[in-house]
Amino acid sequence: DTKLARRPKASHVIQLCFYSWLLEEAQGVAPRFMHIVLGDGSLSTHRYADYSRYFHRLRERTRRAVEERRTDTYPDPCEQCETCRWNARCESQRIADDHLWQVAGITRTQIRRLHDADIRSMQALAQVPATQHVPKMSPDTLARARAQAAMQVRGLKAGRPCFELKPPEPERGFRRLPPPSEGDLYFDMEGDPLHEDNGLEYLFGVSWREAGELRFRAFWAHDRAAEKAAFEAFIDWVQARLQRWPDLHIYHYASYENTALKRLMSLHGTRERQVDDFLRQRRLVDLYRVVTEALVASTDSYSIKKIETFYSPAGRSGEVTNAGASVVWYERWRETQDAQLLEDIERYNRDDCESTAELHAWLRRVRPDTLEWRSVGAASPAEDDEPNEREPMDDRARER
């Protein structure tokens, strides 16, 4: 079998055991070896006899479960949901049941502890008294989950997306925003973790406003040498803009861009001073942190595509719809060299950059006028050195 993963997983071996069993039934002889061609082109070989007894135990348990028609299972979300043909069916059941899984940011452990306290629906969580205690859950965690559930229930009743601002806190939320600058940039990267050379950052996309319009530039890289060149070109381009707009900042959504720039600086041994300056002067501004710390939204996720409902309700078009699809399209381009695939990826990346710009503008509109801006260029620890909240389980946080 072939897999995009770089290492064999237990599920891969079980799947091949199933194929081997079918072959044994058909030909009367069990295969000796099973092979997995991994995403980097390497071959992982396994003896069927080493796993066959375990596989048959699993098969027997599955057969019994089907015959007993068990009804105590539930379609909890998992990492396979995006590619599973039953996803819509499972999601509709969770919605119909008003399940706690609908609450944005909730975790499996929190759901288990809420169930133990007989809080089993989003509506029930929204109505939990402020004085109620849930064993093994901190009051702050319960308060955040309750507020999120209440806002989502409010949005469902209103039939439209709703939000409300949280009480301001020092150095958090809107106080992470520096004063706007004419030179501000909106940055998004695309990376391929399946590239044979231990991954590749193949696209650096950036948007900016000029003459009242959003412009866009893409820095492409298709091998390690080109990645270094694209990284240097992007950093040098930002440095040139800093000469004209020394108060500019680079806005992005979630931590991938921050982490990737530091990794590239170390990997290629270049532009260390410039990236270090960006970090010390807090040039990189993570709008995900601003959103999650400044407001409570009625969306079931804080991915940028869900938050777009507040400032770009028309949504997006195009073949590439998320970062996972971007990787798939890029792998297809490597095989076919079809230029249209790169155009589709670049359009998706441009949409993300422009959405980040629109989000920044929307946040400035809803930001209370009484709040002070963050100081420009003040030396500070890097953003991701601070304790971070769990990032959204979406296309920006899954495989990056």
C-alpha positions in Angstrom: 0.0 0.0 0.0 1.1 3.6 -0.3 0.8 6.3 2.4 1.6 10.0 2.5 2.9 9.6 6.1 6.7 9.6 6.7 6.5 6.7 9.2 4.4 3.6 9.3 1.4 3.7 11.7 -0.3 0.9 13.5 -3.4 1.5 11.4 -1.4 1.1 8.2 -0.2 -2.4 9.4 -3.7 -3.5 10.4 -5.0 -2.4 7.0 -2.4 -4.5 5.2 -3.2 -7.4 7.5 -6.7 -7.2 6.3 -5.5 -7.3 2.7 -3.2 -10.2 3.5 -6.1 -12.1 5.1 -8.2 -11.6 2.0 -5.4 -12.9 -0.2 -4.9 -15.9 2.1 -8.7 -16.7 1.8 -8.5 -16.4 -2.0 -5.3 -18.3 -2.8 -4.9 -20.6 0.2 -1.5 -19.3 1.1 -0.8 -16.4 3.4 1.6 -13.6 2.1 4.9 -13.6 3.9 5.5 -9.9 3.8 3.6 -6.6 3.7 5.0 -3.4 2.3 4.2 0.3 2.8 5.6 2.9 0.4 5.8 6.0 2.6 5.4 9.7 1.6 9.2 10.1 1.3 9.4 7.2 -1.1 11.0 4.8 1.4 9.7 1.2 1.8 8.6 -0.2 5.2 8.4 -4.0 5.2 6.6 -6.1 7.9 6.1 -9.9 8.3 2.4 -10.8 8.2 2.9 -13.6 10.7 4.2 -11.1 13.3 0.8 -9.3 13.3 -1.8 -11.8 12.1 -2.9 -13.1 15.5 -3.5 -9.6 16.8 -5.3 -8.8 13.6 -7.6 -11.8 13.9 -8.4 -10.8 17.5 -9.4 -7.4 16.3 -11.5 -8.9 13.5 -13.3 -11.2 15.9 -14.1 -8.3 18.3 -15.4 -6.3 15.3 -17.6 -9.2 14.2 -19.1 -9.6 17.7 -19.7 -5.8 18.0 -21.6 -5.8 14.7 -23.7 -8.9 15.6 -24.5 -7.5 19.0 -25.7 -4.2 17.4 -24.1 -2.1 20.1 -25.7 1.3 20.7 -23.4 2.7 23.3 -20.9 4.2 20.8 -20.9 7.8 19.7 -19.4 9.6 16.7 -16.8 11.7 18.6 -14.7 13.8 16.2 -11.2 12.5 15.4 -8.3 13.4 13.1 -9.9 11.4 10.2 -13.1 13.4 10.1 -12.1 15.7 7.2 -11.6 12.7 4.9 -14.3 10.4 6.2 -17.4 9.9 4.0 -19.5 9.7 7.2 -18.4 13.1 8.5 -21.6 14.9 7.6 -23.7 12.1 9.1 -21.8 12.2 12.4 -21.8 16.0 12.5 -25.5 16.1 12.0 -26.0 13.7 14.9 -23.9 15.9 17.2 -25.9 18.9 16.2 -29.2 17.1 16.7 -28.1 15.9 20.1 -26.8 19.4 21.0 -23.6 17.6 22.0 -20.8 19.3 23.9 -18.5 18.7 21.0 -20.1 21.7 19.3 -18.5 24.1 21.8 -15.5 25.8 20.3 -12.2 24.9 21.9 -13.5 22.2 24.2 -11.4 19.1 24.8 -12.1 15.4 25.2 -11.0 15.6 28.8 -13.3 18.5 29.6 -16.2 16.8 28.0 -15.6 13.7 30.1 -15.5 15.7 33.3 -18.6 17.7 32.3 -20.4 14.4 31.6 -19.3 13.1 35.1 -21.1 16.2 36.5 -24.2 15.4 34.4 -23.7 18.3 32.0 -24.3 16.6 28.7 -25.3 19.3 26.2 -24.3 22.7 25.0 -27.5 24.1 26.2 -27.0 22.6 29.7 -23.4 24.0 29.8 -24.6 27.4 28.8 -27.0 27.4 31.8 -24.5 26.2 34.4 -24.7 28.5 37.4 -21.6 30.6 38.1 -21.3 29.0 41.5 -21.4 25.4 40.3 -18.2 23.3 40.8 -17.2 20.5 38.4 -14.7 18.0 39.9 -11.2 18.1 38.4 -12.0 21.3 36.3 -10.7 24.7 37.4 -13.3 27.5 37.8 -11.6 29.5 35.1 -11.8 26.7 32.6 -15.4 26.0 33.4 -16.2 29.8 33.1 -14.6 30.0 29.7 -16.5 26.9 28.4 -19.8 28.2 29.9 -19.3 31.6 28.2 -18.5 30.0 24.9 -21.5 27.7 25.0 -23.8 30.5 26.0 -22.6 32.6 23.0 -23.1 29.8 20.6 -26.6 29.2 21.9 -27.3 32.9 21.5 -26.1 32.8 17.9 -28.3 29.8 17.1 -31.3 31.5 18.6 -30.6 34.8 16.7 -29.9 33.0 13.4 -26.8 35.0 12.8 -23.2 35.1 14.1 -22.8 37.0 17.4 -19.9 38.1 19.5 -19.1 40.1 22.6 -16.0 41.6 23.9 -14.2 40.2 27.0 -13.1 42.5 29.8 -9.7 44.0 28.9 -6.6 42.5 30.5 -3.0 43.9 30.5 -0.9 42.8 27.5 -3.7 40.6 26.1 -6.4 40.8 23.5 -6.7 44.2 21.9 -3.7 45.4 23.9 -1.5 43.2 21.6 -2.3 45.4 18.7 0.2 48.2 17.8 -1.0 51.4 16.1 -1.8 50.8 12.4 0.9 51.7 9.9 0.7 52.4 6.2 3.4 49.8 5.7 1.7 46.9 7.6 2.0 43.5 6.1 -0.3 40.4 6.1 1.7 37.1 6.0 0.8 33.5 5.3 3.1 30.5 4.5 2.4 27.1 2.9 4.6 24.2 3.8 4.8 20.6 2.6 5.7 18.2 5.4 5.8 15.3 2.9 8.7 16.7 0.9 11.5 14.1 0.8 14.1 16.6 2.1 12.5 16.7 5.6 9.7 19.1 4.6 9.7 22.3 2.6 8.3 25.8 2.9 7.2 26.3 -0.6 5.3 29.5 -0.6 5.7 32.8 1.3 2.7 35.0 0.6 2.3 38.6 1.7 -0.3 41.3 1.2 -0.2 45.0 1.9 -2.4 48.1 1.2 -1.4 50.5 -1.5 -3.5 53.4 -2.9 -6.5 52.0 -1.0 -6.2 48.5 -2.5 -4.7 45.2 -1.3 -1.7 44.1 -3.3 -0.1 40.6 -3.1 3.3 39.1 -3.7 4.3 35.4 -3.7 7.9 34.0 -3.0 8.0 30.4 -4.3 10.5 27.6 -3.5 10.5 24.1 -5.0 13.7 22.8 -3.4 16.0 23.5 -0.4 18.2 26.0 -2.2 15.2 27.8 -3.5 13.7 27.8 0.0 16.7 29.6 1.3 16.6 32.1 -1.6 12.9 32.7 -1.0 13.4 33.1 2.7 16.2 35.6 2.2 14.2 37.5 -0.5 11.2 37.8 1.8 13.3 39.0 4.8 15.2 41.5 2.6 11.9 42.8 1.1 10.5 43.4 4.6 13.8 45.1 5.6 13.5 47.5 2.6 9.9 48.4 3.6 11.1 49.0 7.2 13.4 51.8 5.8 10.3 53.6 4.6 7.8 52.5 7.3 9.8 51.8 10.5 6.5 51.4 12.4 5.2 48.5 10.3 4.2 45.1 11.7 3.7 41.7 10.1 0.3 40.2 10.9 -0.5 36.5 10.7 -3.1 34.0 12.1 -1.8 31.3 14.6 1.8 30.5 15.3 3.0 28.7 12.2 4.6 31.7 10.5 6.5 32.7 13.6 7.8 29.2 14.2 8.7 28.6 10.5 10.7 31.8 10.2 12.8 30.9 13.2 13.3 27.3 11.9 14.4 28.6 8.5 16.8 31.1 10.1 18.5 28.2 12.0 18.3 25.7 9.1 19.9 28.0 6.5 22.1 30.0 8.9 21.1 33.3 7.3 19.2 36.5 8.2 19.6 35.7 11.9 20.0 39.3 13.0 16.9 40.5 11.0 14.6 37.7 12.3 15.9 38.3 15.8 15.1 42.0 15.5 11.6 41.1 14.3 11.1 38.9 17.4 12.6 41.3 19.9 10.7 44.3 18.5 7.5 42.3 18.3 7.1 42.9 14.6 5.1 39.7 14.2 1.5 40.0 15.5 -0.6 36.9 15.9 -4.2 37.9 15.3 -5.4 34.5 16.6 -4.2 35.5 20.0 -6.0 38.9 19.7 -9.3 37.2 18.7 -9.3 34.5 21.3 -8.3 36.8 24.1 -10.4 39.8 23.1 -13.8 38.4 22.3 -16.2 35.4 22.5 -17.7 34.4 19.2 -20.7 32.3 18.4 -18.7 30.3 15.9 -18.0 26.6 16.7 -14.3 27.2 15.9 -11.9 30.1 16.0 -10.3 29.2 12.7 -9.9 32.2 10.4 -12.5 30.8 8.0 -15.1 30.7 10.8 -14.2 34.2 12.1 -14.6 35.5 8.5 -18.4 35.4 8.9 -18.1 38.6 10.9 -16.2 40.6 8.2 -16.5 38.6 4.9 -19.9 36.7 5.1 -19.8 35.8 1.4 -17.1 33.2 2.0 -14.5 31.9 -0.5 -14.4 30.2 -3.8 -11.6 28.1 -5.4 -10.4 24.6 -5.6 -8.0 24.8 -2.7 -10.0 25.3 0.5 -7.5 24.6 3.4 -3.9 24.0 4.2 -4.3 20.2 3.8 -5.7 20.6 0.3 -2.8 23.0 -0.5 -0.3 20.2 0.3 -2.2 17.7 -1.8 -2.3 20.2 -4.7 1.4 20.8 -4.3 2.2 17.1 -4.3 0.1 16.7 -7.5 2.1 19.6 -9.1 5.4 17.9 -8.3 4.1 14.8 -10.2 2.4 16.6 -13.1 4.0 20.0 -13.4 0.5 21.4 -14.1 0.9 25.2 -13.7 -2.8 25.5 -12.9 -2.2 23.7 -9.6 0.3 26.3 -8.5 -2.2 29.1 -9.5 -4.9 27.5 -7.4 -2.5 27.3 -4.4 -1.4 30.9 -4.8 -5.0 32.0 -5.0 -5.7 30.2 -1.7 -2.7 31.7 -0.1 -3.7 35.2 -1.4 -7.2 34.7 0.1 -5.6 33.9 3.5 -3.4 37.0 3.3 -6.2 39.3 2.3 -8.5 37.7 4.9 -5.9 38.5 7.6 -5.8 42.1 6.4 -9.6 42.3 6.5 -9.6 40.7 10.0 -7.1 43.3 11.2 -9.4 46.1 9.9 -12.4 44.6 11.6 -10.6 44.2 14.9 -9.7 47.9 14.8 -13.3 48.8 14.2 -14.6 46.8 17.2 -11.7 47.7 19.4 -12.8 50.0 22.3 -11.5 53.5 21.6 -10.5 53.9 25.3 -7.8 51.2 25.0 -4.2 52.2 24.5 -2.2 50.7 21.6 0.8 48.5 22.3 4.1 50.4 22.0 5.9 50.2 18.7 9.3 48.4 18.6 9.5 47.8 22.3 11.8 45.0 23.2 9.9 42.1 24.5 10.0 38.3 24.7 8.9 36.6 21.5 5.2 36.1 21.3 5.4 32.3 21.4 7.5 32.4 24.5 4.4 33.3 26.4 1.9 30.6 27.6 -0.3 29.9 24.6 -3.9 28.8 24.5 -4.8 25.7 22.5 -4.9 26.7 18.8 -7.8 25.9 16.6 -8.2 22.4 15.3 -8.5 23.6 11.7 -6.5 23.8 8.5 -3.9 26.1 10.2 -3.1 23.9 13.1 -3.4 20.3 12.1 -0.3 19.2 10.0 1.9 22.3 10.4 
